[in-house]
Amino acid sequence: MEVAAAFERRPTRQVLVGDVPVGGGAPISVQSMTVTRTADHEATLQQIYDLAMAGADIVRCTCNEIEAAEGLARIVPRSPVPIVADIHHQYRMALAALEAGVHCLRLNPGNIRRPEHIRTVAAEARDRGVPIRIGVNGGSLHPDLYEKHGGRVTPEAMVESALDEIGYFAEVGFDLIKISVKASSVPLMIEAYRQLAEVTDHPLHLGVTEAGPPPAGLVKSTAGIATLLAEGIGDTIRYSLTAEPVEEARAGRQLLESLGLRERKNVDLIACPSCGRAEIDVVAVAEEAMSAFADREIPLQVAVMGCVVNGPGEARDADLGIAAGRRRGHLFVKGQNAAVVAEEEMVEALVEWADFIHEHGAEAALARVDTDRAAREAERDREGLLAEQGDDANDAGARIEEIRRRTG
C-alpha cells in the first residue's frame, strides 16, 4: 500500500544525465559506483548490469588513467544506464571521458584547482551538452577555503567551494550543473545542503561520504539523506557504503520507496519481531523470504508473522502474508485466510502466490481456493495455541502484577 509523501520538493532546474532527468520535479534517481578497474570493461559492464538490476538509475565509473577512458569508450554504448565519469586530479581525463561518450562528469573542486583547467572542461562539456556534477567533499576541500574558514571544514566553506566552481562555469556559459556537498559527518552534511539549497536552484545530489560498512553505514546514510528528502531537498542520491555496490543501489531504492518518492519496484517485506508465542524462527524465515524475492520485481507488501494468533490481524493491510501455526503455515491475502501449507513450504508458497497475485490480482487468487476452509483451519490452530500457551505467552501480566506490588 503506497503512502503519499507528506512533503513538497524544492523546485529546481533540470538536467538530463543521458535519458534520466534529474531535478525539475523528475523522480529522484538512485546512483552507485563501480569498484572494478574501468579498464576491465567486461567486468565493469557486468557490475553495471548488476547495479541496474538492483535499482540504480545512474552509475559512476572512475576515470583515473587513459586505459580507464578507453574502457569507458567500450562501456558507454553497451551500458543499460547512463554513465558518469569520476575525475580525480587530471583535467585531461575529463576531456578523455567526454570523448568516450560519458553522459556526465563529476569534478571535485578540491582536486582540479586551476581555473583555466576548469573552464576548459566546462567549455567542452557545454559544446557536447553533457552535465557536470560539482562534487564538493569535506575531506578534500581546497586548502585556501580550509584556511579561510578557521582551519576546519564548515558548511559555509563547502557551499563557497560549490559557488566558486559555478562561477568558473559561468565564465564559459555552462550551466548544466548538479551539485553535491558531501561529508562523513551527518550534521555537517545536512547543514551544508540546507545552506546550498537557499542560494542555488541547481539540482542536488545527496550522500554521506565514507559512511562505512553496514549496518552503521546504512544508518548514517539514511539519517542524512532521509532528513533532507523529508525537507524536500534532493534530486538524486547515493549510499556510499563499504560494501558491494549492489547494496548501495538496493538501499537507495528502498529508501525512496519507503518515503513514497518512487513506486515500489520489489517486495516490501514486513515481519513481526517475534515473541513467546512464535511457532517459527521468524528471523530465519524472513531472511529466506528476502533472499527468495531478491531479484523478482514484484511490487507487493508481504508479511511473515510468527504465529496465527495475532499475525493475520497485525498484517491485515499486506497484499500477502503467512503466519505460523502448529507446524504449518496459514497463508492470507489482504487479511483473508486463503490456504494452509506445510511449514517447510512457507517461503515457496509465498513466492508462488506473489507471482500469481502480481499477474492476476488478489481477487483472482482468492477465487481459486476455499477461503472458508482456510479460515476454519486457522481458527483451529489459533485456539490450540491459546489452549497450550494461554492468552499471555510473554508473561506480561505477571510482570505487571509485580510492578504494581512493588510500587503500590
LOROLUM-846384 format. One line per field, with one value per residue (C-alpha): residue number from 0; x negated, y, z; residue in one letter. Coordinates in steps of 0.5 Angstrom, whole numbers, padded with zeros to 4 digits, m for minus. Layout:
N
resi [NUM | ...]
xx [X | ...]
yy [Y | ...]
zz [Z | ...]
resn [A | ...]
END
This chain:
408
resi [0 | 1 | 2 | 3 | 4 | 5 | 6 | 7 | 8 | 9 | 10 | 11 | 12 | 13 | 14 | 15 | 16 | 17 | 18 | 19 | 20 | 21 | 22 | 23 | 24 | 25 | 26 | 27 | 28 | 29 | 30 | 31 | 32 | 33 | 34 | 35 | 36 | 37 | 38 | 39 | 40 | 41 | 42 | 43 | 44 | 45 | 46 | 47 | 48 | 49 | 50 | 51 | 52 | 53 | 54 | 55 | 56 | 57 | 58 | 59 | 60 | 61 | 62 | 63 | 64 | 65 | 66 | 67 | 68 | 69 | 70 | 71 | 72 | 73 | 74 | 75 | 76 | 77 | 78 | 79 | 80 | 81 | 82 | 83 | 84 | 85 | 86 | 87 | 88 | 89 | 90 | 91 | 92 | 93 | 94 | 95 | 96 | 97 | 98 | 99 | 100 | 101 | 102 | 103 | 104 | 105 | 106 | 107 | 108 | 109 | 110 | 111 | 112 | 113 | 114 | 115 | 116 | 117 | 118 | 119 | 120 | 121 | 122 | 123 | 124 | 125 | 126 | 127 | 128 | 129 | 130 | 131 | 132 | 133 | 134 | 135 | 136 | 137 | 138 | 139 | 140 | 141 | 142 | 143 | 144 | 145 | 146 | 147 | 148 | 149 | 150 | 151 | 152 | 153 | 154 | 155 | 156 | 157 | 158 | 159 | 160 | 161 | 162 | 163 | 164 | 165 | 166 | 167 | 168 | 169 | 170 | 171 | 172 | 173 | 174 | 175 | 176 | 177 | 178 | 179 | 180 | 181 | 182 | 183 | 184 | 185 | 186 | 187 | 188 | 189 | 190 | 191 | 192 | 193 | 194 | 195 | 196 | 197 | 198 | 199 | 200 | 201 | 202 | 203 | 204 | 205 | 206 | 207 | 208 | 209 | 210 | 211 | 212 | 213 | 214 | 215 | 216 | 217 | 218 | 219 | 220 | 221 | 222 | 223 | 224 | 225 | 226 | 227 | 228 | 229 | 230 | 231 | 232 | 233 | 234 | 235 | 236 | 237 | 238 | 239 | 240 | 241 | 242 | 243 | 244 | 245 | 246 | 247 | 248 | 249 | 250 | 251 | 252 | 253 | 254 | 255 | 256 | 257 | 258 | 259 | 260 | 261 | 262 | 263 | 264 | 265 | 266 | 267 | 268 | 269 | 270 | 271 | 272 | 273 | 274 | 275 | 276 | 277 | 278 | 279 | 280 | 281 | 282 | 283 | 284 | 285 | 286 | 287 | 288 | 289 | 290 | 291 | 292 | 293 | 294 | 295 | 296 | 297 | 298 | 299 | 300 | 301 | 302 | 303 | 304 | 305 | 306 | 307 | 308 | 309 | 310 | 311 | 312 | 313 | 314 | 315 | 316 | 317 | 318 | 319 | 320 | 321 | 322 | 323 | 324 | 325 | 326 | 327 | 328 | 329 | 330 | 331 | 332 | 333 | 334 | 335 | 336 | 337 | 338 | 339 | 340 | 341 | 342 | 343 | 344 | 345 | 346 | 347 | 348 | 349 | 350 | 351 | 352 | 353 | 354 | 355 | 356 | 357 | 358 | 359 | 360 | 361 | 362 | 363 | 364 | 365 | 366 | 367 | 368 | 369 | 370 | 371 | 372 | 373 | 374 | 375 | 376 | 377 | 378 | 379 | 380 | 381 | 382 | 383 | 384 | 385 | 386 | 387 | 388 | 389 | 390 | 391 | 392 | 393 | 394 | 395 | 396 | 397 | 398 | 399 | 400 | 401 | 402 | 403 | 404 | 405 | 406 | 407]
xx [0000 | m0003 | m0003 | m0004 | m0010 | m0008 | m0013 | m0014 | m0020 | m0024 | m0024 | m0030 | m0033 | m0033 | m0039 | m0039 | m0044 | m0043 | m0036 | m0035 | m0032 | m0035 | m0031 | m0026 | m0020 | m0023 | m0023 | m0029 | m0034 | m0039 | m0046 | m0052 | m0059 | m0063 | m0069 | m0072 | m0078 | m0075 | m0080 | m0077 | m0071 | m0068 | m0068 | m0066 | m0060 | m0058 | m0058 | m0054 | m0048 | m0048 | m0047 | m0042 | m0038 | m0039 | m0035 | m0041 | m0039 | m0046 | m0052 | m0059 | m0066 | m0073 | m0077 | m0084 | m0088 | m0088 | m0086 | m0080 | m0078 | m0079 | m0075 | m0069 | m0069 | m0067 | m0063 | m0058 | m0055 | m0053 | m0051 | m0044 | m0044 | m0047 | m0055 | m0058 | m0066 | m0069 | m0075 | m0081 | m0086 | m0088 | m0083 | m0085 | m0082 | m0075 | m0077 | m0078 | m0072 | m0068 | m0071 | m0069 | m0062 | m0060 | m0053 | m0056 | m0062 | m0064 | m0069 | m0072 | m0074 | m0079 | m0083 | m0082 | m0084 | m0087 | m0081 | m0084 | m0083 | m0076 | m0074 | m0077 | m0073 | m0067 | m0067 | m0068 | m0062 | m0058 | m0059 | m0057 | m0051 | m0054 | m0052 | m0058 | m0057 | m0060 | m0063 | m0065 | m0068 | m0069 | m0075 | m0079 | m0077 | m0081 | m0087 | m0085 | m0078 | m0080 | m0085 | m0080 | m0074 | m0079 | m0083 | m0077 | m0071 | m0065 | m0058 | m0060 | m0066 | m0063 | m0058 | m0063 | m0067 | m0061 | m0059 | m0066 | m0066 | m0059 | m0063 | m0068 | m0063 | m0059 | m0065 | m0064 | m0057 | m0056 | m0050 | m0048 | m0050 | m0048 | m0052 | m0054 | m0057 | m0058 | m0062 | m0063 | m0059 | m0052 | m0050 | m0056 | m0053 | m0046 | m0047 | m0051 | m0046 | m0041 | m0045 | m0046 | m0039 | m0038 | m0043 | m0042 | m0037 | m0041 | m0039 | m0043 | m0046 | m0045 | m0050 | m0054 | m0061 | m0065 | m0059 | m0063 | m0060 | m0053 | m0050 | m0053 | m0054 | m0047 | m0044 | m0049 | m0047 | m0040 | m0040 | m0043 | m0039 | m0032 | m0033 | m0034 | m0029 | m0024 | m0025 | m0024 | m0032 | m0035 | m0034 | m0039 | m0042 | m0048 | m0049 | m0057 | m0058 | m0064 | m0060 | m0059 | m0056 | m0049 | m0048 | m0048 | m0043 | m0038 | m0039 | m0038 | m0032 | m0029 | m0029 | m0026 | m0020 | m0019 | m0019 | m0014 | m0018 | m0019 | m0014 | m0015 | m0019 | m0020 | m0017 | m0016 | m0017 | m0015 | m0016 | m0014 | m0020 | m0018 | m0015 | m0014 | m0008 | m0012 | m0012 | m0018 | m0025 | m0022 | m0029 | m0031 | m0024 | m0024 | m0031 | m0030 | m0024 | m0028 | m0033 | m0028 | m0025 | m0031 | m0031 | m0024 | m0021 | m0014 | m0011 | m0007 | m0008 | m0009 | m0008 | m0012 | m0009 | m0011 | m0004 | 0003 | 0006 | 0005 | 0001 | 0006 | 0009 | 0003 | 0001 | 0008 | 0006 | 0001 | 0002 | 0000 | m0003 | m0004 | m0003 | m0006 | m0001 | m0003 | m0008 | m0004 | m0003 | 0003 | 0003 | 0007 | 0009 | 0011 | 0012 | 0017 | 0015 | 0013 | 0009 | 0005 | m0002 | m0007 | m0012 | m0018 | m0014 | m0012 | m0017 | m0016 | m0008 | m0009 | m0013 | m0008 | m0002 | m0006 | m0007 | 0000 | 0003 | m0002 | 0000 | 0008 | 0009 | 0012 | 0019 | 0017 | 0012 | 0018 | 0023 | 0018 | 0019 | 0023 | 0023 | 0028 | 0024 | 0017 | 0021 | 0023 | 0016 | 0013 | 0018 | 0017 | 0009 | 0011 | 0015 | 0010 | 0004 | 0008 | 0010 | 0003 | 0000 | 0005 | 0007 | 0001 | m0005 | m0010 | m0008 | m0007 | m0001 | m0006 | m0011 | m0005 | m0003 | m0010 | m0011 | m0004 | m0006 | m0013 | m0010 | m0003]
yy [0000 | 0006 | 0012 | 0019 | 0023 | 0029 | 0034 | 0038 | 0038 | 0044 | 0047 | 0046 | 0047 | 0040 | 0037 | 0030 | 0025 | 0021 | 0020 | 0020 | 0027 | 0030 | 0036 | 0040 | 0035 | 0029 | 0022 | 0022 | 0018 | 0013 | 0012 | 0008 | 0007 | 0001 | m0002 | m0005 | m0003 | 0001 | m0001 | m0008 | m0006 | m0013 | m0014 | m0006 | m0008 | m0014 | m0010 | m0004 | m0009 | m0012 | m0005 | m0003 | m0010 | m0007 | m0001 | 0004 | 0009 | 0012 | 0009 | 0013 | 0010 | 0012 | 0015 | 0016 | 0014 | 0013 | 0006 | 0008 | 0013 | 0007 | 0003 | 0008 | 0008 | 0001 | 0001 | 0007 | 0004 | m0002 | 0000 | 0000 | 0006 | 0013 | 0013 | 0019 | 0019 | 0021 | 0025 | 0026 | 0031 | 0031 | 0035 | 0032 | 0025 | 0029 | 0031 | 0024 | 0022 | 0026 | 0024 | 0017 | 0019 | 0019 | 0022 | 0026 | 0028 | 0029 | 0034 | 0036 | 0043 | 0041 | 0037 | 0040 | 0047 | 0051 | 0056 | 0055 | 0048 | 0048 | 0053 | 0048 | 0042 | 0046 | 0049 | 0042 | 0040 | 0046 | 0044 | 0037 | 0038 | 0034 | 0036 | 0036 | 0035 | 0039 | 0034 | 0038 | 0033 | 0035 | 0031 | 0035 | 0042 | 0047 | 0049 | 0056 | 0055 | 0051 | 0056 | 0062 | 0058 | 0057 | 0051 | 0047 | 0044 | 0048 | 0048 | 0055 | 0053 | 0047 | 0052 | 0057 | 0052 | 0050 | 0057 | 0059 | 0053 | 0055 | 0062 | 0059 | 0055 | 0061 | 0065 | 0060 | 0060 | 0053 | 0052 | 0044 | 0043 | 0039 | 0039 | 0035 | 0038 | 0031 | 0030 | 0024 | 0028 | 0027 | 0034 | 0038 | 0035 | 0036 | 0044 | 0044 | 0042 | 0046 | 0053 | 0051 | 0050 | 0057 | 0060 | 0056 | 0052 | 0047 | 0040 | 0037 | 0030 | 0027 | 0023 | 0022 | 0020 | 0015 | 0012 | 0006 | m0001 | m0004 | m0003 | 0003 | 0006 | 0005 | 0008 | 0014 | 0015 | 0014 | 0019 | 0025 | 0023 | 0022 | 0028 | 0032 | 0029 | 0030 | 0037 | 0037 | 0038 | 0033 | 0030 | 0024 | 0020 | 0015 | 0011 | 0011 | 0004 | 0000 | m0006 | m0009 | m0003 | m0007 | m0006 | 0002 | 0001 | m0003 | 0001 | 0008 | 0005 | 0002 | 0009 | 0012 | 0007 | 0008 | 0015 | 0015 | 0018 | 0012 | 0007 | 0000 | m0004 | m0010 | m0013 | m0009 | m0015 | m0014 | m0018 | m0019 | m0018 | m0025 | m0026 | m0032 | m0035 | m0035 | m0042 | m0041 | m0038 | m0031 | m0028 | m0034 | m0035 | m0027 | m0028 | m0034 | m0030 | m0024 | m0028 | m0031 | m0025 | m0021 | m0021 | m0021 | m0015 | m0016 | m0009 | m0012 | m0012 | m0019 | m0020 | m0026 | m0027 | m0032 | m0034 | m0035 | m0032 | m0024 | m0025 | m0024 | m0018 | m0015 | m0015 | m0014 | m0009 | m0013 | m0016 | m0023 | m0026 | m0032 | m0034 | m0040 | m0044 | m0051 | m0054 | m0051 | m0044 | m0040 | m0036 | m0030 | m0025 | m0018 | m0020 | m0026 | m0033 | m0037 | m0043 | m0048 | m0050 | m0054 | m0051 | m0052 | m0050 | m0043 | m0039 | m0043 | m0042 | m0034 | m0033 | m0037 | m0033 | m0027 | m0029 | m0030 | m0024 | m0020 | m0022 | m0024 | m0019 | m0021 | m0023 | m0028 | m0031 | m0032 | m0034 | m0040 | m0043 | m0045 | m0039 | m0042 | m0048 | m0044 | m0039 | m0046 | m0049 | m0042 | m0041 | m0049 | m0047 | m0041 | m0044 | m0050 | m0045 | m0041 | m0047 | m0049 | m0042 | m0038 | m0031 | m0028 | m0032 | m0027 | m0027 | m0019 | m0020 | m0023 | m0017 | m0012 | m0015 | m0015 | m0008 | m0006 | m0010 | m0006 | 0001 | 0000]
zz [0000 | m0002 | 0002 | m0001 | 0001 | 0006 | 0004 | m0002 | m0006 | m0007 | m0014 | m0018 | m0025 | m0029 | m0033 | m0037 | m0035 | m0041 | m0041 | m0034 | m0032 | m0025 | m0022 | m0024 | m0021 | m0024 | m0020 | m0015 | m0018 | m0015 | m0016 | m0015 | m0017 | m0020 | m0016 | m0022 | m0026 | m0031 | m0036 | m0035 | m0039 | m0039 | m0031 | m0030 | m0035 | m0031 | m0025 | m0028 | m0030 | m0023 | m0021 | m0026 | m0024 | m0016 | m0018 | m0020 | m0025 | m0026 | m0025 | m0024 | m0026 | m0024 | m0030 | m0027 | m0033 | m0040 | m0040 | m0036 | m0041 | m0047 | m0042 | m0042 | m0050 | m0050 | m0044 | m0045 | m0052 | m0048 | m0041 | m0039 | m0035 | m0036 | m0034 | m0030 | m0030 | m0024 | m0025 | m0020 | m0021 | m0028 | m0032 | m0039 | m0036 | m0036 | m0043 | m0045 | m0041 | m0046 | m0052 | m0049 | m0049 | m0042 | m0040 | m0034 | m0031 | m0023 | m0022 | m0014 | m0014 | m0009 | m0013 | m0020 | m0018 | m0024 | m0026 | m0034 | m0033 | m0030 | m0036 | m0041 | m0038 | m0038 | m0045 | m0048 | m0044 | m0046 | m0053 | m0052 | m0048 | m0042 | m0035 | m0029 | m0022 | m0018 | m0012 | m0006 | m0001 | 0006 | 0006 | 0000 | 0001 | m0003 | 0002 | 0001 | 0004 | 0009 | 0012 | 0011 | 0015 | 0021 | 0019 | 0019 | 0015 | 0015 | 0012 | 0009 | 0007 | 0003 | 0000 | m0002 | m0006 | m0010 | m0011 | m0014 | m0019 | m0021 | m0022 | m0027 | m0031 | m0032 | m0035 | m0041 | m0041 | m0038 | m0033 | m0034 | m0027 | m0021 | m0014 | m0008 | m0001 | 0002 | 0009 | 0013 | 0019 | 0018 | 0022 | 0018 | 0011 | 0013 | 0014 | 0008 | 0004 | 0007 | 0006 | m0001 | m0002 | 0000 | m0005 | m0012 | m0015 | m0019 | m0017 | m0011 | m0011 | m0004 | 0000 | 0006 | 0004 | 0007 | 0011 | 0013 | 0013 | 0014 | 0019 | 0021 | 0014 | 0013 | 0019 | 0018 | 0010 | 0012 | 0017 | 0013 | 0006 | 0009 | 0013 | 0007 | 0003 | 0008 | 0008 | 0000 | m0001 | m0006 | m0013 | m0014 | m0008 | m0007 | m0001 | 0000 | 0003 | 0005 | 0002 | m0005 | m0009 | m0010 | m0003 | m0004 | m0010 | m0006 | 0000 | m0004 | m0008 | m0001 | 0002 | m0004 | m0004 | 0004 | 0003 | m0002 | m0007 | m0012 | m0014 | m0011 | m0015 | m0011 | m0005 | 0002 | 0007 | 0014 | 0019 | 0027 | 0032 | 0035 | 0042 | 0046 | 0042 | 0036 | 0033 | 0028 | 0028 | 0025 | 0023 | 0019 | 0015 | 0014 | 0011 | 0007 | 0004 | 0003 | m0001 | m0005 | m0007 | m0008 | m0016 | m0017 | m0019 | m0015 | m0012 | m0006 | 0001 | 0004 | 0011 | 0015 | 0022 | 0028 | 0030 | 0028 | 0034 | 0032 | 0026 | 0020 | 0024 | 0025 | 0018 | 0015 | 0010 | 0007 | 0000 | 0002 | 0008 | 0012 | 0020 | 0023 | 0027 | 0030 | 0025 | 0019 | 0015 | 0014 | 0008 | 0008 | 0002 | 0004 | 0011 | 0009 | 0010 | 0004 | 0005 | 0009 | 0007 | 0011 | 0015 | 0011 | 0004 | 0007 | 0003 | m0003 | m0002 | m0001 | m0008 | m0012 | m0009 | m0010 | m0017 | m0018 | m0015 | m0019 | m0025 | m0024 | m0018 | m0011 | m0012 | m0017 | m0012 | m0007 | m0012 | m0013 | m0006 | m0001 | 0004 | 0009 | 0010 | 0011 | 0016 | 0020 | 0020 | 0022 | 0028 | 0030 | 0030 | 0034 | 0039 | 0040 | 0041 | 0046 | 0050 | 0050 | 0052 | 0055 | 0053 | 0056 | 0052 | 0054 | 0062 | 0061 | 0066 | 0072 | 0071 | 0071 | 0078 | 0080 | 0078 | 0082 | 0088 | 0089 | 0087 | 0091]
resn [M | E | V | A | A | A | F | E | R | R | P | T | R | Q | V | L | V | G | D | V | P | V | G | G | G | A | P | I | S | V | Q | S | M | T | V | T | R | T | A | D | H | E | A | T | L | Q | Q | I | Y | D | L | A | M | A | G | A | D | I | V | R | C | T | C | N | E | I | E | A | A | E | G | L | A | R | I | V | P | R | S | P | V | P | I | V | A | D | I | H | H | Q | Y | R | M | A | L | A | A | L | E | A | G | V | H | C | L | R | L | N | P | G | N | I | R | R | P | E | H | I | R | T | V | A | A | E | A | R | D | R | G | V | P | I | R | I | G | V | N | G | G | S | L | H | P | D | L | Y | E | K | H | G | G | R | V | T | P | E | A | M | V | E | S | A | L | D | E | I | G | Y | F | A | E | V | G | F | D | L | I | K | I | S | V | K | A | S | S | V | P | L | M | I | E | A | Y | R | Q | L | A | E | V | T | D | H | P | L | H | L | G | V | T | E | A | G | P | P | P | A | G | L | V | K | S | T | A | G | I | A | T | L | L | A | E | G | I | G | D | T | I | R | Y | S | L | T | A | E | P | V | E | E | A | R | A | G | R | Q | L | L | E | S | L | G | L | R | E | R | K | N | V | D | L | I | A | C | P | S | C | G | R | A | E | I | D | V | V | A | V | A | E | E | A | M | S | A | F | A | D | R | E | I | P | L | Q | V | A | V | M | G | C | V | V | N | G | P | G | E | A | R | D | A | D | L | G | I | A | A | G | R | R | R | G | H | L | F | V | K | G | Q | N | A | A | V | V | A | E | E | E | M | V | E | A | L | V | E | W | A | D | F | I | H | E | H | G | A | E | A | A | L | A | R | V | D | T | D | R | A | A | R | E | A | E | R | D | R | E | G | L | L | A | E | Q | G | D | D | A | N | D | A | G | A | R | I | E | E | I | R | R | R | T | G]
END
